Structures are given as C-alpha cells and as structure tokens.
Amino acid sequence: MTFGLCRLRSIAVIAPHSAMQVSARTSSDLFGARYVGETSIRSFAGRTRLAVRLIRTSDRLTLWGDEYDLLAGQPEQHHRELTRSIVDALASGVERAELSRFEAAPRPDAYHLYLLGRQHLRALGLPEVRRARKAFAQAADRAPAFVPALNGICRTLILEWLLLARPDQVLLRQALSIASRAIEMDPFSGEALRELASATLFLGDFGEAADGFARAERLAPHHADILAEHANALAHCSEMMPALRRIEQAIELNPLPPDDYLWTAGGALFFLEDYEGALSQLGRMKRPEPAFRLKAACLAKAGRRDEAAVFATMALEDQPNFRIDEWIATIPLRSKRHVAHYASALSEAGFR
C-alpha cells in the first residue's frame, strides 16, 4: 500500500523504509506528516481481517476506516485489486480533508481554487467540467500569471468539446489561444504544450500535434497525463499499437487512472478489433456516460446487438441530435479505414 501511495501525484508520501517504522501512536510528527495510514491484522472465529484507518495527526481524528477479509490461497490479481482499492480510499480521504480546509476559508487563494478545479475533473461529466473551468478561471483572475490555472481552463474547453460532440470548433479555438498565452508565460510548461497540441490535434493538424506532444514529453517524460494525451493523439493518427503502449505506460504511472485514460485505452483497443478488451477498459470508468457511443460500437462489433442498442439509446437521450455523418466529419482520424470502421459500428449499434 505504501508503494502504491508513492506512485500517486496528488500527495507526498514518506518513503517506505521510514513509513514502516511509524504509527499514529508514535512520533509521526517527526516527519511532518499530516496523515497516517495505520493497518492491523485481526483473527476471530476462523476469519483473518485487515483493518485500515486514516488518521489526522493534528488531533488524532480517524477520518476513514474499513476492514477487509484476507483468505488463504487468494490469487495475485485479487491482492492487487485489494491494494488498489485501499490506496484509492486513503488518497481520497486525504484529498477530501485537504480541500475541506480550503473551502472553509472566506477568500480562497489561486492555488486552492486550482486544487478545487482539479478535484472537479476527477469525474468526466459536463457539469463537473464546467465547474472545474469556473474554479480555474477564478484562480487565473486572482493570479493572472499562474500558468497551471490557464492549462486547466484549456483542458476543460477541450473536454467540453469532446463531451458535446458538436462539429463547431469555437471551444477548440479558445483553448488554442489560451494555451499559446500560457506557453509565452512559461515555455517550459509541459502541460501548456500538451493543451496546445491537444487543441491542434482536434483541429485536424496531425503533424503539428505530434511535434507538440513530443516536445511536452521531452520536458516531462514521466508525467502520466502528458503520456495519456500523447496516447490519445497517436490513436487519432491511427497508430494504435504505439497508442496502446503509451496509455499502458500512463496507467503504470497513475495506477488509479481517471476516466479519460480508460476512454483512450478503450478506443485504441476498439480500432485494434479487441472489442472485449475495450469493453473491459470502458467498464472501469467511474462515469461511463461519455463513452456510451464507443461502448455501443464495441458491443455491436462483438455481435452483442441487443446490448449495443441499449447503450445507443442512452447516448441519444443525452444527445438527441447526434448524427453519424456530422460527427464523423469532425473526428480527426488519419486512417479512412478507421473512420469507416467506426461509422459502420455506430450504424450497427443503432445510430443514424
């Protein structure tokens, strides 16, 4: 669990060698830690259970706690899933506690507003994306030179364009303009280069987008979000195997991936005609609604037409004006074969 927490970007973790020698009852304050994750093993009536607690060191308040059964002979995959679940719960508990401090302040500063925007983006839905943009915009108002806030605005504009599935490019043009301004302020911001490349990609300039992602990756070679967006760009350039390798690398660095990582992985696997693999990735999304069209296409190509029709209906409830020809015309996919494949799958699923 300690190694799992060390791989997350949202919190700083004491190195495992030191962490194993600390508990909430001893000298955790020696390391300046604000939170401690404490575990213990309990056996009773033939059952062995792992108890986990998240404790705030300032007042020794237990913020979260749970118990998990440990059974002999459990497969390795179950152990990994259990660890991932506990790490996710601990990280979420810390983030909630930190944000509650900021939200209680009468006038939150730019960085706190930026964190609030990042928190909203944990869910891939239109209301959350717009709330995130409002927080990023407020952060940029308070600190006009704060480049991460500008990057956040760009990210929300691009995500909204994807979620709305509309052919107009107004949101992309706005993102392009703001990203260019961010790069002028900080030429070494890998995230600003990523947003510029993303907007360029969806505007249809494959070559410029590929160069932009390569520059961003050179600046931040282990930045999971940049790797994930580069994977998305490679998929749109119809380089599906390199895209799949990149998104797998991003998930290795960010083992509790946000929904857009899983959406990208599902898309690459769909075009590689691994429909069950794609459905498996899409099934892990916390908010699967944005990927209902892709899921319907996967199910149709997998021969599961009845299930495909269900997801097509749900997608159309959210976007009743969706038309295959209009949407296909806006998708920057380099390979005409891939475009035809996607259009065929959507048609088989029940879209028109």
VEXDREN-2710 file (C-alpha; in Angstrom, 1 decimal):
% VEXDREN-2710
k/r/px/py/pz
1/MET/0.0/0.0/0.0
2/THR/2.9/2.4/0.8
3/PHE/4.4/1.8/-2.6
4/GLY/1.0/2.3/-4.2
5/LEU/0.6/5.6/-2.5
6/CYS/4.1/6.7/-3.6
7/ARG/3.0/6.4/-7.2
8/LEU/0.2/8.9/-6.9
9/ARG/0.7/12.5/-8.0
10/SER/-1.7/14.2/-5.6
11/ILE/0.1/13.5/-2.3
12/ALA/3.6/13.3/-0.9
13/VAL/4.4/10.1/0.9
14/ILE/7.1/9.2/3.4
15/ALA/9.5/6.6/1.9
16/PRO/8.5/3.0/2.8
17/HIS/11.6/2.4/5.0
18/SER/10.7/5.2/7.3
19/ALA/6.9/4.8/7.0
20/MET/7.1/1.2/8.2
21/GLN/8.7/2.4/11.5
22/VAL/5.9/5.0/12.3
23/SER/2.4/4.6/13.6
24/ALA/-0.2/7.2/14.6
25/ARG/0.6/6.4/18.3
26/THR/4.3/7.3/18.0
27/SER/6.4/10.1/16.5
28/SER/4.7/10.7/13.2
29/ASP/5.1/14.4/13.7
30/LEU/8.8/13.9/13.5
31/PHE/8.4/13.6/9.7
32/GLY/5.9/16.5/9.4
33/ALA/3.2/14.1/8.2
34/ARG/-0.3/15.4/8.5
35/TYR/-1.9/12.0/8.0
36/VAL/-1.1/8.4/8.8
37/GLY/-2.5/5.2/7.4
38/GLU/-2.5/2.6/10.1
39/THR/-3.1/-1.1/9.5
40/SER/-3.5/-4.2/11.7
41/ILE/-4.4/-7.8/11.3
42/ARG/-7.2/-9.4/13.4
43/SER/-8.2/-13.0/13.6
44/PHE/-11.5/-14.1/15.0
45/ALA/-13.7/-17.2/14.6
46/GLY/-11.5/-18.5/11.8
47/ARG/-11.5/-15.3/9.8
48/THR/-8.5/-13.1/9.2
49/ARG/-9.2/-9.4/8.5
50/LEU/-7.0/-6.4/7.6
51/ALA/-8.1/-3.3/9.4
52/VAL/-7.1/0.1/7.8
53/ARG/-7.6/3.6/9.3
54/LEU/-6.7/7.1/8.0
55/ILE/-5.7/9.3/11.0
56/ARG/-5.1/13.0/11.1
57/THR/-2.1/13.6/13.2
58/SER/-3.0/17.1/14.5
59/ASP/-6.0/15.9/16.5
60/ARG/-5.7/12.1/16.1
61/LEU/-9.1/12.0/14.4
62/THR/-9.9/8.9/12.4
63/LEU/-11.1/10.2/9.0
64/TRP/-11.8/6.9/7.4
65/GLY/-11.7/3.2/8.4
66/ASP/-12.6/-0.2/6.9
67/GLU/-11.9/-3.9/7.2
68/TYR/-11.1/-6.4/4.5
69/ASP/-11.1/-10.2/4.6
70/LEU/-7.8/-12.0/3.9
71/LEU/-8.2/-15.5/2.7
72/ALA/-5.6/-18.2/2.2
73/GLY/-4.9/-19.0/-1.5
74/GLN/-6.2/-15.8/-2.9
75/PRO/-4.9/-15.2/-6.4
76/GLU/-2.3/-12.4/-7.1
77/GLN/-4.9/-10.4/-9.1
78/HIS/-7.2/-10.2/-6.1
79/HIS/-4.3/-9.0/-3.9
80/ARG/-3.5/-6.2/-6.4
81/GLU/-7.2/-5.2/-6.6
82/LEU/-7.5/-5.1/-2.8
83/THR/-4.3/-3.0/-2.5
84/ARG/-5.6/-0.6/-5.3
85/SER/-8.9/-0.2/-3.5
86/ILE/-7.3/0.6/-0.2
87/VAL/-4.9/3.1/-1.8
88/ASP/-7.7/4.8/-3.6
89/ALA/-9.7/5.1/-0.4
90/LEU/-6.7/6.5/1.6
91/ALA/-5.8/9.0/-1.2
92/SER/-9.4/10.2/-1.5
93/GLY/-9.7/10.7/2.3
94/VAL/-6.6/12.9/2.3
95/GLU/-7.8/14.9/-0.6
96/ARG/-11.2/15.5/0.9
97/ALA/-9.6/16.6/4.2
98/GLU/-7.3/19.0/2.5
99/LEU/-10.0/20.5/0.3
100/SER/-12.3/21.0/3.3
101/ARG/-9.7/23.3/4.8
102/PHE/-9.6/25.4/1.7
103/GLU/-13.4/25.5/1.3
104/ALA/-13.7/26.8/4.8
105/ALA/-11.6/29.9/4.0
106/PRO/-13.6/33.1/3.3
107/ARG/-11.4/34.0/0.3
108/PRO/-9.5/31.0/-1.1
109/ASP/-6.4/31.9/-3.0
110/ALA/-5.4/30.9/-6.5
111/TYR/-3.7/27.7/-5.7
112/HIS/-6.7/26.5/-3.6
113/LEU/-9.1/27.3/-6.4
114/TYR/-6.8/25.4/-8.8
115/LEU/-6.9/22.4/-6.5
116/LEU/-10.7/22.6/-6.4
117/GLY/-10.8/22.6/-10.2
118/ARG/-8.6/19.5/-10.3
119/GLN/-11.0/17.9/-7.8
120/HIS/-14.0/18.6/-10.1
121/LEU/-12.1/17.0/-13.0
122/ARG/-12.0/13.6/-11.3
123/ALA/-15.4/13.0/-12.8
124/LEU/-15.7/13.1/-16.6
125/GLY/-19.1/14.8/-16.9
126/LEU/-20.3/18.1/-18.4
127/PRO/-21.4/19.7/-15.1
128/GLU/-18.1/18.8/-13.5
129/VAL/-16.1/20.1/-16.4
130/ARG/-17.9/23.4/-16.3
131/ARG/-17.5/23.7/-12.5
132/ALA/-13.8/23.0/-12.9
133/ARG/-13.5/25.7/-15.6
134/LYS/-15.1/28.2/-13.2
135/ALA/-12.6/27.4/-10.5
136/PHE/-9.7/27.6/-12.8
137/ALA/-10.9/30.9/-14.2
138/GLN/-11.3/32.3/-10.7
139/ALA/-7.7/31.2/-9.9
140/ALA/-6.5/32.9/-13.1
141/ASP/-8.3/36.1/-12.1
142/ARG/-6.6/36.1/-8.7
143/ALA/-3.2/35.3/-10.3
144/PRO/-3.0/36.1/-14.0
145/ALA/0.5/34.6/-14.4
146/PHE/-0.5/31.3/-12.7
147/VAL/0.1/29.0/-15.8
148/PRO/-1.4/25.8/-14.2
149/ALA/-4.8/27.6/-14.0
150/LEU/-4.6/28.6/-17.6
151/ASN/-3.8/25.0/-18.5
152/GLY/-6.8/23.9/-16.5
153/ILE/-9.1/26.2/-18.5
154/CYS/-7.7/24.8/-21.7
155/ARG/-8.3/21.2/-20.5
156/THR/-11.9/21.9/-19.7
157/LEU/-12.6/23.6/-23.1
158/ILE/-11.2/20.5/-24.9
159/LEU/-13.1/18.1/-22.7
160/GLU/-16.4/20.0/-23.2
161/TRP/-15.9/19.9/-27.0
162/LEU/-15.5/16.1/-26.8
163/LEU/-18.5/15.7/-24.5
164/LEU/-20.8/17.8/-26.6
165/ALA/-19.9/16.0/-29.8
166/ARG/-20.6/19.1/-31.9
167/PRO/-19.0/20.0/-35.2
168/ASP/-18.2/23.6/-34.4
169/GLN/-14.6/24.5/-33.3
170/VAL/-15.2/27.5/-31.1
171/LEU/-14.2/25.8/-27.9
172/LEU/-11.0/24.4/-29.5
173/ARG/-10.0/27.8/-30.9
174/GLN/-10.4/29.3/-27.4
175/ALA/-8.2/26.5/-25.9
176/LEU/-5.6/27.1/-28.6
177/SER/-5.5/30.8/-27.8
178/ILE/-5.2/30.3/-24.0
179/ALA/-2.6/27.6/-24.4
180/SER/-0.5/29.8/-26.6
181/ARG/-0.6/32.6/-23.9
182/ALA/0.4/30.0/-21.3
183/ILE/3.4/28.9/-23.3
184/GLU/4.5/32.6/-23.7
185/MET/4.5/32.9/-19.9
186/ASP/6.2/29.6/-19.3
187/PRO/7.9/28.0/-22.4
188/PHE/9.0/25.0/-20.2
189/SER/5.4/24.0/-19.1
190/GLY/4.9/20.5/-20.4
191/GLU/1.2/20.8/-19.6
192/ALA/0.8/24.0/-21.6
193/LEU/2.4/22.3/-24.6
194/ARG/0.1/19.3/-24.1
195/GLU/-3.0/21.5/-24.2
196/LEU/-1.7/23.4/-27.3
197/ALA/-1.0/20.0/-29.0
198/SER/-4.5/18.6/-28.0
199/ALA/-6.3/21.6/-29.4
200/THR/-4.2/21.4/-32.6
201/LEU/-5.0/17.7/-32.9
202/PHE/-8.7/18.1/-32.7
203/LEU/-8.5/21.0/-35.2
204/GLY/-7.0/18.4/-37.6
205/ASP/-3.3/19.2/-37.8
206/PHE/-1.8/15.8/-37.1
207/GLY/1.9/16.8/-37.8
208/GLU/1.9/19.9/-35.6
209/ALA/0.1/18.0/-32.8
210/ALA/2.6/15.1/-32.9
211/ASP/5.5/17.6/-32.7
212/GLY/3.8/19.3/-29.7
213/PHE/3.3/16.1/-27.8
214/ALA/6.9/15.0/-28.4
215/ARG/8.1/18.4/-27.0
216/ALA/5.8/18.1/-24.0
217/GLU/7.0/14.5/-23.3
218/ARG/10.7/15.6/-23.5
219/LEU/10.0/18.3/-20.9
220/ALA/8.1/15.8/-18.6
221/PRO/8.9/12.2/-19.6
222/HIS/7.2/10.7/-16.6
223/HIS/4.1/12.9/-16.5
224/ALA/1.3/10.4/-16.7
225/ASP/-1.3/13.0/-18.0
226/ILE/1.1/14.0/-20.8
227/LEU/1.7/10.4/-21.8
228/ALA/-2.0/9.7/-21.7
229/GLU/-2.8/12.6/-24.0
230/HIS/0.1/11.6/-26.3
231/ALA/-1.5/8.2/-26.5
232/ASN/-4.8/9.8/-27.5
233/ALA/-3.0/11.7/-30.2
234/LEU/-1.3/8.6/-31.5
235/ALA/-4.7/6.9/-31.7
236/HIS/-6.1/9.8/-33.8
237/CYS/-3.1/9.5/-36.0
238/SER/-4.2/5.8/-36.5
239/GLU/-1.0/4.5/-34.7
240/MET/-3.0/2.2/-32.5
241/MET/-0.2/-0.1/-31.1
242/PRO/2.0/2.8/-30.1
243/ALA/-1.0/4.5/-28.6
244/LEU/-1.8/1.4/-26.6
245/ARG/1.7/1.2/-25.3
246/ARG/1.7/4.8/-24.2
247/ILE/-1.6/4.6/-22.4
248/GLU/-0.4/1.4/-20.6
249/GLN/2.7/3.3/-19.5
250/ALA/0.5/6.2/-18.3
251/ILE/-1.7/3.8/-16.2
252/GLU/1.5/2.3/-14.8
253/LEU/2.5/5.8/-13.5
254/ASN/-1.1/6.6/-12.4
255/PRO/-2.5/3.2/-11.2
256/LEU/-5.9/4.7/-10.3
257/PRO/-6.5/6.3/-13.7
258/PRO/-9.0/9.0/-14.4
259/ASP/-11.8/8.1/-16.9
260/ASP/-10.2/9.8/-19.9
261/TYR/-7.2/7.3/-19.7
262/LEU/-9.7/4.4/-19.8
263/TRP/-11.6/6.0/-22.6
264/THR/-8.4/6.3/-24.6
265/ALA/-7.4/2.7/-23.9
266/GLY/-10.9/1.5/-24.9
267/GLY/-10.7/3.5/-28.2
268/ALA/-7.3/2.1/-29.1
269/LEU/-8.4/-1.5/-28.4
270/PHE/-11.6/-0.9/-30.4
271/PHE/-9.7/0.0/-33.5
272/LEU/-7.4/-3.0/-32.9
273/GLU/-10.6/-5.0/-33.0
274/ASP/-10.1/-6.3/-29.4
275/TYR/-13.7/-5.5/-28.5
276/GLU/-13.8/-7.4/-25.3
277/GLY/-10.6/-5.8/-24.1
278/ALA/-12.1/-2.4/-25.0
279/LEU/-15.3/-3.1/-23.1
280/SER/-13.2/-4.2/-20.1
281/GLN/-11.4/-0.8/-20.0
282/LEU/-14.6/1.2/-20.5
283/GLY/-16.3/-0.8/-17.8
284/ARG/-13.7/0.6/-15.3
285/MET/-14.8/4.2/-15.8
286/LYS/-16.5/5.8/-12.8
287/ARG/-18.7/8.0/-15.1
288/PRO/-19.2/5.9/-18.2
289/GLU/-21.8/8.1/-19.9
290/PRO/-19.3/10.0/-22.2
291/ALA/-18.2/6.7/-23.7
292/PHE/-21.6/5.2/-24.3
293/ARG/-21.3/5.7/-28.1
294/LEU/-17.9/3.8/-28.1
295/LYS/-19.3/1.1/-25.8
296/ALA/-22.3/0.7/-28.2
297/ALA/-19.9/0.4/-31.1
298/CYS/-17.8/-2.2/-29.3
299/LEU/-20.9/-4.3/-28.4
300/ALA/-22.2/-4.1/-32.0
301/LYS/-18.9/-5.4/-33.4
302/ALA/-18.7/-8.1/-30.8
303/GLY/-22.1/-9.4/-32.0
304/ARG/-24.0/-8.2/-28.9
305/ARG/-26.5/-6.1/-30.8
306/ASP/-29.2/-6.0/-28.1
307/GLU/-26.8/-4.6/-25.6
308/ALA/-25.4/-2.2/-28.1
309/ALA/-29.0/-0.9/-28.8
310/VAL/-29.4/-0.2/-25.0
311/PHE/-26.3/2.0/-24.9
312/ALA/-27.1/3.7/-28.2
313/THR/-30.5/4.7/-26.7
314/MET/-28.9/6.0/-23.5
315/ALA/-26.4/8.0/-25.6
316/LEU/-29.1/9.5/-27.7
317/GLU/-31.1/10.5/-24.7
318/ASP/-28.2/12.7/-23.7
319/GLN/-27.5/14.0/-27.3
320/PRO/-30.7/13.5/-29.4
321/ASN/-29.3/15.5/-32.3
322/PHE/-26.3/13.2/-32.8
323/ARG/-25.8/12.1/-36.4
324/ILE/-23.1/9.8/-37.6
325/ASP/-22.1/11.7/-40.7
326/GLU/-21.8/15.1/-38.8
327/TRP/-19.7/13.6/-36.0
328/ILE/-17.5/11.5/-38.3
329/ALA/-16.8/14.7/-40.3
330/THR/-15.3/16.3/-37.1
331/ILE/-13.3/13.4/-35.8
332/PRO/-9.6/13.8/-36.7
333/LEU/-8.7/10.2/-37.6
334/ARG/-5.9/9.9/-40.2
335/SER/-6.9/6.5/-41.5
336/LYS/-10.0/6.4/-43.7
337/ARG/-10.3/2.7/-42.9
338/HIS/-10.6/3.5/-39.2
339/VAL/-13.2/6.2/-40.0
340/ALA/-15.3/3.8/-42.0
341/HIS/-14.9/1.1/-39.3
342/TYR/-16.2/3.4/-36.6
343/ALA/-19.1/4.7/-38.8
344/SER/-20.1/1.1/-39.5
345/ALA/-20.0/0.1/-35.9
346/LEU/-22.2/3.1/-34.9
347/SER/-24.7/2.2/-37.6
348/GLU/-24.8/-1.4/-36.4
349/ALA/-25.4/-0.2/-32.9
350/GLY/-28.5/1.8/-34.0
351/PHE/-27.2/5.3/-34.6
352/ARG/-28.2/7.2/-37.7
END
